């Protein structure tokens, strides 16, 4: 930590500012609660009004990393269900009030800024030297000057109990340079809602994530903020961001009641704010489902629109969390019982809501990073399409769409518990277990990045890559075709967009490839009728093994045993193959063979029954299971199996992860290698299929 005396004629304070991890760099990020894009939930001015000045005093709170030299961002558009441009340019005046002193913000060196109509991002100058400590409160004193009669679309809410004010008037002189609550000028009046910056930016070393919110009234805009700081009685996500462990987490809220995924997918003003956040929290979809299925509101269209929104965030290296959709029902007894609730047309059991939620869950790990799942709070397990009930009227909802006050509290508490896991920046890490390779066999390994903020870059910082392989600096993939046998030790390093770094030490043995068979050939061809890729021939000891026409082989008779005529220089070697379940056939038993003396004396590693990978030994035809690990076959799943011999040691691997390691002295000679079946056959499109059979030493 470092401490600097920061002095300004208006604000004087000193506080510790985090230095971050070694190699980290400062980055522009949202720094405060209470960021809100303008929306038309409460129109002010217009309708015969001659007000030309609108002024507000709004309570905000710095995030856990504090604020230094802040910039304030505004939009020249507003949300009125969809995105619409302001009718004309807006003149903006802004002061920051803290500890009884107000400091004016400038725009291009001017005391007044001009927000162009339709602008997606209009920023003030940085307030050089101005700092606000972590978690400290301050007020935005913001004003808009408009033409007489111009209607203004504010955003957010305000509460007089905490000194917040929003007034309209024809006053010629600003009162924003003062302190305390705003007065009501002669001829003026208190206005509904409030005006404020869309978000506050600071350049800092990040220790906590910041969020952009896209949603509807369920998410972030249910009613007035009667606590202040942007966290009271306004949906469930803002209170959670405020109260979650490690918070308050800074955010910009681009939500609006009745919002639809369709509109955010096609109107992209919100995307400018992505440059200043780390996480997109999305609660869109429910209002799309209230529309009749058709056009932009079919299930497929809703899914496509969500994918478009998520992809925009992922393209900028942001994490994405999507909320699951809640029930929407009518009731004949004020939602006191489940039986008297009727789901809306697309919210029924097995309907589009449930299908959409299932689809969202299936996107985790690919298009999105996780879900905001509060369904267990909203519904009972046995009645997932209606609101939770206790027998009391309006316990969970009073309208079938919005939670009751009791349910809001429960939802806010539930969200508060999960927010820290979403918003904690977490230490950057690089993980993975690079597999061994063999000369002449294509090789690929891509490490996994944990935490951090993309985009990422990769480099080798120590050691030497295997000859014939190269590193992709954008993906971290190490790939190519090895040319020289050896064990190669090297270190991979990932650097994220904030300058954080993480290393992964790698050791990759490259062996001499003795045999390779990728099982090419036409469907139904017997393995004995064509050579392996490296020229050796297969011998049928018993049964039948056929090519499936899709570069794999399947065992079509029981029992079957085939061996490959490869010359083994010693008894120390590895035999491996990929196995894919075209479908799951109950109690199949199919194996790799190694150190085979004859058909009744050998080692086997593979699938045994429907529940495990097993290493078995046959001695004079008597079977012994030496070791096993649990496994449940899954249709479409591929696993790489390897059995490695070194002296009396036998190691077995699944997907290059060691699962069995033991010593056995039954067979010391090299013997033969191959594949076999002991129970239940496969077909051209069913059961277990073998591919990429390899032997190397």
C-alpha positions as CSV (number, residue, x, y, z in Angstrom):
1,X,0.0,0.0,0.0
2,X,1.1,3.6,-0.6
3,X,-0.1,6.8,1.0
4,X,-0.2,10.2,-0.7
5,X,-1.3,13.5,0.7
6,X,-3.9,14.7,-1.8
7,X,-4.7,18.4,-1.5
8,X,-7.3,20.5,-3.2
9,X,-8.8,23.8,-2.3
10,X,-12.2,22.2,-1.9
11,X,-11.5,18.6,-0.9
12,X,-8.7,17.6,1.3
13,X,-8.1,14.0,2.5
14,X,-5.6,11.3,2.5
15,X,-6.2,7.6,2.2
16,X,-4.5,4.3,1.2
17,X,-4.8,3.4,-2.4
18,X,-4.2,-0.3,-3.4
19,X,-1.1,-0.9,-5.4
20,X,-2.4,-4.2,-6.9
21,X,-0.4,-7.3,-8.0
22,X,3.0,-7.1,-9.5
23,X,2.8,-6.1,-13.1
24,X,-0.7,-4.7,-12.7
25,X,-1.6,-1.5,-14.5
26,X,-4.4,1.0,-13.8
27,X,-7.5,0.8,-16.0
28,X,-10.5,3.0,-16.6
29,X,-13.5,1.5,-14.7
30,X,-16.9,2.5,-13.2
31,X,-16.1,3.7,-9.7
32,X,-19.4,4.6,-8.0
33,X,-22.9,3.4,-7.1
34,X,-25.9,5.1,-8.5
35,X,-25.0,5.2,-12.2
36,X,-28.2,5.5,-14.2
37,X,-29.0,6.0,-17.9
38,X,-31.9,8.3,-18.5
39,X,-35.3,6.7,-19.0
40,X,-38.8,7.9,-19.5
41,X,-40.4,6.2,-16.4
42,X,-41.2,9.8,-15.3
43,X,-41.3,12.6,-17.8
44,X,-40.7,16.1,-16.6
45,X,-41.2,19.4,-18.4
46,X,-43.2,19.7,-21.6
47,X,-47.0,19.6,-21.5
48,X,-47.3,23.4,-21.3
49,X,-44.4,23.7,-18.8
50,X,-42.0,26.6,-19.4
51,X,-39.2,25.2,-17.2
52,X,-35.7,25.8,-18.6
53,X,-33.6,24.6,-15.7
54,X,-33.7,21.2,-14.0
55,X,-31.4,20.6,-11.0
56,X,-30.8,17.6,-8.8
57,X,-28.8,16.6,-5.7
58,X,-28.2,12.9,-5.7
59,X,-26.4,10.8,-3.0
60,X,-23.7,8.4,-4.4
61,X,-21.1,6.1,-2.8
62,X,-17.6,5.3,-4.0
63,X,-16.7,1.7,-4.6
64,X,-14.3,-0.4,-2.5
65,X,-11.3,0.9,-4.6
66,X,-12.2,4.6,-4.1
67,X,-12.3,7.3,-6.8
68,X,-9.4,9.3,-8.1
69,X,-9.6,12.1,-10.8
70,X,-13.1,11.1,-11.7
71,X,-14.9,11.6,-15.0
72,X,-18.6,11.7,-15.3
73,X,-20.4,10.1,-18.3
74,X,-23.7,11.1,-19.8
75,X,-25.9,9.9,-22.7
76,X,-27.8,11.8,-25.3
77,X,-30.5,9.1,-25.4
78,X,-33.0,7.7,-23.0
79,X,-35.0,4.5,-22.6
80,X,-38.7,4.5,-23.2
81,X,-39.1,0.8,-23.6
82,X,-36.7,1.1,-26.5
83,X,-33.7,3.5,-26.9
84,X,-34.7,7.0,-28.2
85,X,-32.6,10.1,-28.8
86,X,-33.2,13.2,-26.6
87,X,-35.3,15.7,-28.5
88,X,-32.3,18.1,-28.7
89,X,-28.9,18.7,-27.2
90,X,-28.7,19.2,-23.5
91,X,-26.5,21.6,-21.6
92,X,-25.2,20.1,-18.5
93,X,-23.7,21.6,-15.3
94,X,-22.1,19.4,-12.6
95,X,-20.7,19.9,-9.2
96,X,-19.4,17.3,-6.6
97,X,-20.3,17.9,-3.0
98,X,-18.4,16.2,-0.2
99,X,-17.6,17.2,3.4
100,X,-19.6,20.5,3.0
101,X,-17.7,21.7,0.0
102,X,-18.7,21.6,-3.7
103,X,-16.3,21.4,-6.6
104,X,-17.3,22.1,-10.2
105,X,-16.7,19.6,-13.0
106,X,-15.6,20.9,-16.4
107,X,-16.3,19.7,-19.9
108,X,-13.6,20.4,-22.4
109,X,-12.4,23.1,-20.1
110,X,-15.8,24.8,-20.0
111,X,-18.1,25.1,-17.0
112,X,-21.1,23.9,-19.1
113,X,-21.1,20.9,-21.3
114,X,-23.3,20.1,-24.3
115,X,-24.6,16.5,-24.6
116,X,-25.3,15.9,-28.3
117,X,-28.8,14.4,-28.9
118,X,-28.2,10.7,-29.5
119,X,-24.7,10.6,-28.0
120,X,-23.9,7.2,-26.6
121,X,-21.1,8.5,-24.4
122,X,-20.3,12.1,-23.4
123,X,-17.7,12.5,-20.7
124,X,-16.5,15.4,-18.5
125,X,-12.9,16.3,-18.0
126,X,-11.1,14.3,-15.3
127,X,-11.1,16.1,-12.0
128,X,-7.4,16.1,-11.5
129,X,-6.3,15.7,-7.8
130,X,-9.9,15.0,-6.6
131,X,-10.1,11.8,-4.6
132,X,-13.0,10.1,-2.7
133,X,-12.0,7.3,-0.3
134,X,-13.3,3.8,-0.6
135,X,-16.9,3.4,0.4
136,X,-17.3,7.2,1.1
137,X,-20.5,9.0,0.3
138,X,-20.7,12.2,-1.9
139,X,-23.4,14.1,-3.8
140,X,-23.7,14.7,-7.5
141,X,-25.2,18.2,-8.0
142,X,-26.3,18.0,-11.6
143,X,-28.3,20.3,-13.8
144,X,-29.7,20.3,-17.3
145,X,-30.6,23.5,-19.3
146,X,-33.3,23.0,-21.9
147,X,-35.4,25.1,-24.2
148,X,-38.7,26.3,-22.8
149,X,-41.3,23.6,-23.0
150,X,-38.8,20.8,-23.8
151,X,-39.7,17.5,-22.2
152,X,-36.9,15.9,-20.2
153,X,-36.5,12.1,-19.6
154,X,-34.8,11.7,-16.3
155,X,-33.4,8.4,-14.9
156,X,-33.4,6.9,-11.4
157,X,-35.2,7.9,-8.3
158,X,-34.6,10.3,-5.3
159,X,-35.6,10.6,-1.7
160,X,-35.9,13.8,0.2
161,X,-35.3,12.0,3.5
162,X,-31.6,11.7,2.6
163,X,-31.2,15.2,1.3
164,X,-31.9,14.4,-2.3
165,X,-33.8,17.0,-4.4
166,X,-34.9,17.4,-8.0
167,X,-36.5,20.7,-9.0
168,X,-37.6,22.4,-12.2
169,X,-37.8,26.1,-12.7
170,X,-37.1,29.1,-15.0
171,X,-34.4,30.4,-12.7
172,X,-31.7,32.3,-14.4
173,X,-29.0,31.5,-11.9
174,X,-27.7,28.0,-10.9
175,X,-27.8,26.9,-7.3
176,X,-25.6,23.9,-7.9
177,X,-22.4,25.6,-6.5
178,X,-23.8,25.6,-3.0
179,X,-24.1,22.8,-0.5
180,X,-27.0,20.9,1.1
181,X,-30.5,20.4,-0.2
182,X,-31.6,22.4,-3.2
183,X,-34.3,25.1,-2.7
184,X,-37.4,25.5,-4.9
185,X,-37.0,28.7,-6.9
186,X,-40.0,31.0,-7.4
187,X,-42.4,29.5,-9.8
188,X,-40.6,26.2,-9.7
189,X,-41.6,22.8,-8.4
190,X,-40.3,19.5,-7.1
191,X,-40.0,17.0,-10.0
192,X,-40.5,13.2,-10.0
193,X,-37.5,10.8,-10.4
194,X,-34.1,12.4,-10.7
195,X,-31.2,13.2,-13.0
196,X,-27.6,11.9,-12.6
197,X,-24.6,10.8,-14.6
198,X,-24.9,7.4,-16.4
199,X,-21.8,6.4,-14.6
200,X,-18.6,7.7,-12.9
201,X,-15.2,6.7,-14.2
202,X,-11.9,6.5,-12.5
203,X,-8.6,5.0,-13.6
204,X,-7.4,2.6,-11.0
205,X,-5.8,-0.8,-10.3
206,X,-8.7,-3.2,-10.1
207,X,-9.3,-5.3,-7.0
208,X,-13.1,-5.7,-7.5
209,X,-15.2,-6.1,-10.6
210,X,-17.7,-3.5,-11.8
211,X,-21.1,-4.1,-13.4
212,X,-23.3,-3.0,-16.2
213,X,-27.0,-3.8,-15.6
214,X,-29.4,-4.5,-18.4
215,X,-32.9,-5.5,-17.3
216,X,-36.4,-4.4,-16.2
217,X,-38.3,-3.4,-13.1
218,X,-37.7,-6.9,-11.5
219,X,-34.0,-6.3,-11.8
220,X,-33.3,-2.8,-10.8
221,X,-36.1,-0.3,-10.9
222,X,-39.1,-1.2,-8.8
223,X,-39.6,1.9,-6.7
224,X,-37.9,4.9,-5.1
225,X,-34.4,4.6,-3.6
226,X,-35.6,5.3,0.0
227,X,-32.2,4.5,1.5
228,X,-29.8,6.4,-0.8
229,X,-26.6,5.5,-2.4
230,X,-28.5,3.6,-5.1
231,X,-29.5,0.6,-3.1
232,X,-32.9,1.0,-1.5
233,X,-36.1,-0.7,-2.7
234,X,-35.1,-0.7,-6.3
235,X,-35.3,-4.3,-7.6
236,X,-33.0,-7.0,-6.2
237,X,-29.7,-6.5,-7.9
238,X,-28.7,-3.0,-6.7
239,X,-29.3,-3.8,-3.0
240,X,-27.2,-7.0,-3.6
241,X,-24.4,-5.1,-5.2
242,X,-24.5,-2.6,-2.4
243,X,-24.6,-5.0,0.5
244,X,-22.7,-8.0,-0.8
245,X,-19.5,-9.0,1.0
246,X,-16.7,-6.9,-0.4
247,X,-19.0,-4.2,-1.8
248,X,-20.5,-1.9,-2.6
249,X,-19.7,-2.9,-6.1
250,X,-19.8,0.0,-8.6
251,X,-22.3,-0.2,-11.4
252,X,-24.0,1.6,-14.3
253,X,-27.7,0.8,-14.7
254,X,-29.1,0.9,-18.3
255,X,-32.3,-0.9,-17.3
256,X,-35.9,0.3,-17.8
257,X,-39.2,-1.2,-16.7
258,X,-40.9,-3.3,-19.5
259,X,-37.6,-3.7,-21.3
260,X,-37.2,-6.5,-23.9
261,X,-34.2,-8.4,-25.1
262,X,-35.2,-7.6,-28.7
263,X,-34.7,-3.9,-28.1
264,X,-31.3,-4.2,-26.5
265,X,-30.2,-6.5,-29.2
266,X,-31.1,-4.1,-31.9
267,X,-30.4,-0.7,-30.2
268,X,-26.8,-0.6,-29.0
269,X,-26.3,2.7,-27.1
270,X,-25.6,0.7,-24.0
271,X,-22.5,-1.0,-25.5
272,X,-20.4,2.1,-24.9
273,X,-20.5,1.5,-21.2
274,X,-19.0,-2.0,-21.7
275,X,-15.6,-0.4,-22.0
276,X,-15.8,0.6,-18.3
277,X,-17.2,-2.5,-16.7
278,X,-16.0,-6.1,-16.0
279,X,-19.3,-8.0,-15.8
280,X,-22.6,-7.7,-17.7
281,X,-25.6,-8.6,-15.5
282,X,-28.6,-9.3,-17.7
283,X,-32.2,-9.8,-16.6
284,X,-33.9,-9.6,-20.0
285,X,-36.4,-12.1,-21.5
286,X,-39.5,-12.1,-19.4
287,X,-41.1,-9.2,-21.2
288,X,-40.4,-10.8,-24.5
289,X,-42.3,-13.8,-23.4
290,X,-45.4,-11.8,-22.5
291,X,-45.7,-11.0,-26.3
292,X,-47.5,-13.4,-28.6
293,X,-45.1,-15.9,-30.2
294,X,-44.2,-14.6,-33.6
295,X,-41.8,-12.3,-35.4
296,X,-39.2,-10.9,-32.9
297,X,-40.8,-12.8,-30.0
298,X,-40.6,-16.5,-31.0
299,X,-38.6,-18.6,-28.7
300,X,-35.8,-18.8,-31.3
301,X,-35.8,-15.0,-31.8
302,X,-35.6,-14.4,-28.0
303,X,-32.7,-16.8,-27.8
304,X,-31.0,-15.1,-30.8
305,X,-31.4,-11.7,-29.2
306,X,-29.9,-12.8,-25.9
307,X,-27.0,-14.4,-27.8
308,X,-26.5,-11.0,-29.6
309,X,-26.4,-9.1,-26.2
310,X,-24.1,-11.6,-24.6
311,X,-21.8,-11.7,-27.6
312,X,-21.4,-7.9,-27.5
313,X,-20.1,-8.2,-24.0
314,X,-17.9,-11.3,-24.6
315,X,-16.3,-9.6,-27.6
316,X,-15.0,-6.9,-25.2
317,X,-13.7,-9.5,-22.7
318,X,-16.5,-9.1,-20.2
319,X,-18.1,-11.8,-18.1
320,X,-21.8,-12.4,-18.6
321,X,-24.4,-13.5,-16.1
322,X,-28.0,-14.0,-17.1
323,X,-30.9,-14.2,-14.7
324,X,-33.4,-17.0,-15.0
325,X,-37.0,-16.1,-15.8
326,X,-39.6,-16.0,-13.0
327,X,-43.3,-17.0,-13.1
328,X,-46.0,-14.7,-14.3
329,X,-49.5,-15.7,-13.2
330,X,-53.1,-14.5,-12.5
331,X,-54.9,-15.6,-9.4
332,X,-58.5,-15.9,-8.1
333,X,-57.5,-15.8,-4.4
334,X,-54.8,-13.0,-4.3
335,X,-52.0,-15.5,-4.8
336,X,-52.7,-17.3,-1.5
337,X,-52.6,-20.8,-3.1
338,X,-50.8,-22.4,-5.9
339,X,-53.9,-24.2,-7.2
340,X,-55.7,-20.9,-7.9
341,X,-52.8,-19.4,-9.9
342,X,-52.9,-19.6,-13.7
343,X,-49.6,-19.1,-15.6
344,X,-49.7,-16.7,-18.5
345,X,-49.7,-18.4,-21.9
346,X,-46.0,-18.8,-22.4
347,X,-45.2,-19.3,-18.7
348,X,-47.0,-22.7,-18.2
349,X,-45.4,-26.0,-17.2
350,X,-43.3,-27.1,-20.1
351,X,-43.9,-23.8,-21.9
352,X,-41.5,-21.3,-23.4
353,X,-40.4,-19.9,-20.0
354,X,-39.1,-23.3,-18.8
355,X,-37.6,-24.1,-22.2
356,X,-35.8,-20.7,-22.2
357,X,-34.5,-21.3,-18.7
358,X,-33.2,-24.7,-19.7
359,X,-31.5,-23.2,-22.7
360,X,-29.9,-20.5,-20.6
361,X,-28.5,-23.0,-18.2
362,X,-27.0,-24.9,-21.1
363,X,-25.1,-21.8,-22.3
364,X,-23.0,-21.6,-19.1
365,X,-19.4,-22.2,-19.9
366,X,-19.8,-21.1,-23.5
367,X,-21.8,-18.0,-24.3
368,X,-22.2,-17.0,-20.7
369,X,-20.2,-17.4,-17.5
370,X,-23.1,-18.2,-15.1
371,X,-26.7,-17.6,-14.2
372,X,-28.4,-15.5,-11.5
373,X,-30.7,-18.2,-10.2
374,X,-33.2,-17.0,-7.6
375,X,-36.0,-19.4,-8.6
376,X,-35.8,-21.3,-5.3
377,X,-36.7,-18.1,-3.5
378,X,-39.6,-17.2,-5.9
379,X,-41.3,-20.6,-6.4
380,X,-41.8,-23.9,-4.5
381,X,-40.0,-26.9,-5.9
382,X,-43.2,-28.7,-6.8
383,X,-44.8,-25.7,-8.5
384,X,-42.2,-24.1,-10.7
385,X,-44.6,-22.2,-12.8
386,X,-46.4,-20.3,-10.1
387,X,-45.4,-18.0,-7.2
388,X,-44.5,-19.4,-3.8
389,X,-47.4,-19.5,-1.4
390,X,-48.0,-19.7,2.3
391,X,-51.8,-19.5,2.4
392,X,-51.6,-15.7,3.1
393,X,-52.9,-13.3,0.5
394,X,-50.3,-11.6,-1.6
395,X,-47.4,-13.2,0.2
396,X,-45.0,-13.4,-2.8
397,X,-46.8,-11.0,-5.2
398,X,-49.8,-8.8,-5.5
399,X,-50.0,-8.7,-9.3
400,X,-48.5,-12.0,-10.5
401,X,-45.5,-10.1,-12.0
402,X,-43.7,-8.1,-9.4
403,X,-42.7,-9.4,-6.0
404,X,-44.3,-8.2,-2.8
405,X,-42.4,-6.2,-0.2
406,X,-41.8,-9.5,1.7
407,X,-40.5,-11.2,-1.4
408,X,-38.3,-8.3,-2.4
409,X,-36.5,-8.6,0.9
410,X,-36.1,-12.4,0.4
411,X,-34.8,-11.8,-3.1
412,X,-32.4,-9.1,-2.1
413,X,-31.0,-11.3,0.6
414,X,-30.6,-14.3,-1.8
415,X,-28.9,-12.1,-4.4
416,X,-26.6,-10.6,-1.8
417,X,-25.3,-14.0,-1.0
418,X,-24.3,-14.8,-4.6
419,X,-23.1,-11.4,-5.7
420,X,-19.6,-11.7,-4.2
421,X,-18.8,-14.8,-6.2
422,X,-19.8,-12.9,-9.4
423,X,-18.2,-9.6,-8.6
424,X,-14.9,-10.6,-6.9
425,X,-12.1,-10.0,-9.4
426,X,-10.2,-13.1,-8.2
427,X,-6.5,-13.8,-8.8
428,X,-5.6,-14.5,-12.4
429,X,-4.5,-18.1,-12.9
430,X,-3.3,-20.3,-15.7
431,X,-4.1,-24.0,-15.4
432,X,-3.9,-27.2,-17.4
433,X,-2.1,-30.5,-17.7
434,X,-0.3,-30.8,-21.1
435,X,-0.4,-34.3,-22.5
436,X,2.6,-36.3,-23.7
437,X,3.1,-36.5,-27.5
438,X,4.9,-38.6,-30.1
439,X,6.9,-37.9,-33.1
440,X,4.8,-37.4,-36.3
441,X,1.5,-37.3,-34.4
442,X,-0.4,-33.9,-34.4
443,X,-0.3,-32.4,-30.9
444,X,-2.4,-29.7,-29.3
445,X,-2.8,-28.3,-25.8
446,X,-4.6,-25.1,-24.7
447,X,-4.3,-24.0,-21.1
448,X,-7.3,-22.6,-19.2
449,X,-7.4,-19.0,-17.9
450,X,-9.1,-18.5,-14.6
451,X,-10.3,-15.1,-13.6
452,X,-8.7,-12.0,-15.0
453,X,-10.0,-9.5,-17.6
454,X,-9.7,-10.2,-21.3
455,X,-8.4,-10.0,-23.9
456,X,-5.4,-12.2,-22.8
457,X,-1.9,-12.6,-24.4
458,X,0.4,-15.5,-24.0
459,X,4.1,-16.0,-24.2
460,X,6.8,-18.6,-23.2
461,X,9.1,-17.2,-20.5
462,X,11.4,-20.1,-19.9
463,X,12.5,-23.4,-21.4
464,X,12.0,-24.7,-24.9
465,X,8.9,-25.9,-26.7
466,X,9.0,-29.3,-28.3
467,X,10.6,-29.2,-31.7
468,X,7.8,-28.8,-34.3
469,X,5.4,-27.0,-31.9
470,X,4.5,-23.3,-31.7
471,X,2.6,-21.1,-29.3
472,X,-0.4,-19.0,-30.3
473,X,0.0,-15.7,-28.5
474,X,-3.7,-15.0,-28.6
475,X,-5.1,-18.3,-27.4
476,X,-2.2,-19.9,-25.6
477,X,-2.5,-23.1,-27.7
478,X,0.6,-25.1,-28.1
479,X,0.2,-27.1,-31.3
480,X,2.0,-28.7,-34.2
481,X,3.6,-32.0,-35.1
482,X,6.6,-33.0,-32.9
483,X,9.8,-33.9,-34.7
484,X,12.3,-34.8,-31.9
485,X,11.9,-37.2,-28.9
486,X,12.8,-35.7,-25.5
487,X,11.1,-34.3,-22.4
488,X,10.6,-30.6,-22.8
489,X,10.3,-28.2,-19.8
490,X,9.0,-24.7,-20.4
491,X,6.8,-22.0,-18.7
492,X,3.8,-20.4,-20.3
493,X,2.7,-16.9,-19.1
494,X,-0.7,-15.2,-19.6
495,X,-1.2,-11.4,-19.2
496,X,-4.6,-9.9,-19.0
497,X,-5.8,-6.5,-20.1
498,X,-5.1,-5.1,-16.7
499,X,-1.5,-6.2,-16.7
500,X,-1.9,-9.1,-14.2
501,X,0.2,-12.2,-15.0
502,X,0.1,-15.9,-14.2
503,X,2.5,-18.7,-15.1
504,X,2.1,-22.4,-15.8
505,X,5.1,-24.7,-15.6
506,X,4.9,-27.5,-18.3
507,X,6.7,-30.8,-18.8
508,X,5.9,-32.5,-22.1
509,X,7.5,-35.9,-23.0
510,X,7.7,-36.5,-26.7
511,X,8.1,-40.2,-27.6
512,X,9.0,-42.1,-30.7
513,X,5.7,-43.1,-32.4
514,X,5.8,-46.8,-33.1
515,X,2.3,-47.2,-34.5
516,X,-0.6,-45.0,-35.4
517,X,-4.1,-45.9,-36.7
518,X,-6.8,-43.4,-37.3
519,X,-9.1,-46.1,-38.7
520,X,-9.8,-44.6,-42.1
521,X,-11.7,-46.7,-44.5
522,X,-15.2,-47.4,-45.8
523,X,-18.1,-48.4,-43.6
524,X,-18.0,-52.1,-42.7
525,X,-14.4,-52.8,-43.7
526,X,-12.7,-55.3,-41.4
527,X,-9.7,-54.0,-39.6
528,X,-7.6,-56.8,-41.0
529,X,-8.3,-55.7,-44.6
530,X,-6.3,-52.4,-44.4
531,X,-3.0,-51.4,-42.8
532,X,-2.6,-48.9,-39.9
533,X,-1.5,-45.4,-40.9
534,X,2.1,-46.5,-40.1
535,X,1.9,-49.7,-42.2
536,X,1.4,-52.4,-39.6
537,X,-1.3,-55.1,-40.0
538,X,-4.0,-56.1,-37.6
539,X,-4.5,-59.8,-36.7
540,X,-7.9,-61.1,-35.6
541,X,-7.5,-63.5,-32.7
542,X,-11.3,-63.7,-32.4
543,X,-14.5,-61.9,-33.3
544,X,-14.9,-58.9,-35.6
545,X,-13.7,-55.3,-35.6
546,X,-15.1,-53.0,-38.4
547,X,-14.5,-49.5,-39.7
548,X,-17.5,-47.2,-39.2
549,X,-16.7,-45.0,-42.2
550,X,-16.2,-41.9,-40.0
551,X,-12.6,-42.5,-39.0
552,X,-13.3,-44.9,-36.1
553,X,-13.7,-48.6,-35.5
554,X,-16.2,-50.6,-33.5
555,X,-16.3,-54.2,-32.2
556,X,-19.2,-56.0,-33.7
557,X,-18.8,-59.5,-32.3
558,X,-18.5,-60.9,-28.7
559,X,-15.9,-61.8,-27.7
560,X,-13.4,-60.1,-30.0
561,X,-9.6,-59.6,-29.8
562,X,-7.4,-57.9,-32.4
563,X,-3.7,-57.2,-32.1
564,X,-1.5,-54.9,-34.1
565,X,1.8,-56.2,-35.6
566,X,4.1,-53.5,-34.2
567,X,7.7,-54.1,-33.3
568,X,8.2,-53.1,-29.6
569,X,11.8,-52.4,-28.8
570,X,11.3,-53.1,-25.1
571,X,8.6,-53.8,-22.5
572,X,8.4,-50.0,-21.6
573,X,5.8,-48.3,-23.9
574,X,2.4,-46.7,-23.9
575,X,-0.7,-47.7,-25.8
576,X,-3.6,-45.3,-26.1
577,X,-6.8,-44.6,-28.1
578,X,-9.8,-42.3,-28.0
579,X,-13.2,-43.9,-27.2
580,X,-16.5,-42.2,-28.1
581,X,-20.0,-43.4,-27.1
582,X,-22.2,-43.2,-30.2
583,X,-24.8,-44.3,-27.8
584,X,-24.7,-46.0,-24.4
585,X,-25.0,-49.8,-24.5
586,X,-25.5,-51.2,-21.0
587,X,-22.7,-53.2,-19.5
588,X,-20.2,-52.9,-22.3
589,X,-16.7,-54.1,-21.6
590,X,-14.1,-52.9,-24.1
591,X,-10.4,-52.4,-23.6
592,X,-6.9,-51.6,-24.8
593,X,-4.5,-54.6,-24.6
594,X,-0.9,-54.4,-23.5
595,X,1.9,-56.9,-22.8
596,X,-0.1,-59.7,-24.2
597,X,1.6,-63.0,-24.0
598,X,-1.4,-64.8,-25.6
599,X,-5.2,-64.4,-25.6
600,X,-5.4,-65.7,-21.9
601,X,-2.4,-63.8,-20.5
602,X,-2.5,-60.0,-20.8
603,X,-3.3,-56.6,-19.2
604,X,-6.4,-54.6,-20.3
605,X,-7.5,-51.1,-19.5
606,X,-10.9,-49.6,-20.5
607,X,-14.7,-49.6,-19.8
608,X,-16.0,-52.3,-17.5
609,X,-19.8,-52.4,-17.2
610,X,-21.7,-49.1,-16.9
611,X,-19.9,-47.5,-14.0
612,X,-16.1,-47.6,-14.2
613,X,-12.8,-47.4,-16.0
614,X,-10.9,-50.6,-15.0
615,X,-7.4,-52.1,-15.2
616,X,-7.8,-55.9,-15.4
617,X,-5.3,-58.8,-15.7
618,X,-5.8,-62.2,-17.3
619,X,-3.6,-65.0,-16.0
620,X,-4.3,-68.4,-17.6
621,X,-7.7,-67.0,-18.5
622,X,-8.5,-66.0,-14.9
623,X,-9.6,-62.3,-14.6
624,X,-8.6,-60.0,-11.8
625,X,-9.6,-56.4,-11.5
626,X,-6.5,-54.7,-10.3
627,X,-8.0,-51.2,-9.9
628,X,-10.8,-49.0,-11.2
629,X,-12.2,-45.4,-11.1
630,X,-15.9,-44.5,-11.3
631,X,-17.3,-43.4,-14.7
632,X,-20.7,-43.2,-16.2
633,X,-20.9,-43.4,-20.0
634,X,-22.5,-40.4,-21.7
635,X,-23.7,-40.5,-25.3
636,X,-21.6,-38.3,-27.5
637,X,-18.7,-38.1,-25.0
638,X,-15.1,-38.8,-26.0
639,X,-12.4,-39.9,-23.6
640,X,-8.7,-40.6,-24.3
641,X,-7.4,-43.7,-22.6
642,X,-3.7,-44.6,-22.1
643,X,-2.0,-47.5,-20.5
644,X,1.8,-47.0,-19.8
645,X,4.3,-49.6,-18.8
646,X,7.7,-49.0,-17.2
647,X,9.3,-52.1,-15.6
648,X,6.7,-53.4,-13.1
649,X,4.9,-50.1,-12.9
650,X,1.6,-49.6,-14.8
651,X,-0.1,-46.2,-15.0
652,X,-3.5,-45.6,-16.6
653,X,-4.7,-42.2,-17.8
654,X,-8.1,-40.7,-18.8
655,X,-7.8,-37.5,-20.8
656,X,-4.1,-37.3,-19.8
657,X,-5.0,-37.4,-16.1
658,X,-3.4,-40.2,-14.2
659,X,-6.2,-42.3,-12.5
660,X,-4.4,-45.6,-11.7
661,X,-0.8,-46.2,-10.6
662,X,0.3,-49.6,-9.4
663,X,3.0,-52.3,-9.7
664,X,2.4,-55.8,-11.0
665,X,5.0,-58.4,-12.0
666,X,2.8,-60.9,-13.8
667,X,4.1,-60.0,-17.3
668,X,7.6,-58.6,-17.9
669,X,8.0,-59.0,-21.6
670,X,6.8,-56.5,-24.3
671,X,4.1,-58.9,-25.6
672,X,1.5,-57.5,-28.1
673,X,-0.9,-54.6,-28.1
674,X,-4.5,-54.3,-29.4
675,X,-8.2,-53.9,-28.6
676,X,-10.8,-56.3,-27.3
677,X,-14.4,-56.8,-26.3
678,X,-15.7,-58.9,-23.5
679,X,-19.4,-57.9,-23.2
680,X,-22.0,-56.4,-25.5
681,X,-21.1,-55.3,-29.0
682,X,-21.4,-52.0,-30.8
683,X,-22.9,-51.1,-34.2
684,X,-22.0,-48.6,-36.9
685,X,-23.9,-45.9,-35.0
686,X,-24.2,-47.4,-31.5
687,X,-22.0,-48.2,-28.5
688,X,-18.4,-47.5,-28.0
689,X,-16.1,-46.7,-30.9
690,X,-12.3,-46.6,-31.0
691,X,-10.2,-43.9,-32.8
692,X,-6.6,-42.6,-32.9
693,X,-5.0,-45.8,-31.7
694,X,-1.3,-45.1,-30.9
695,X,1.7,-47.0,-29.6
696,X,4.9,-45.1,-28.5
697,X,8.0,-45.5,-26.5
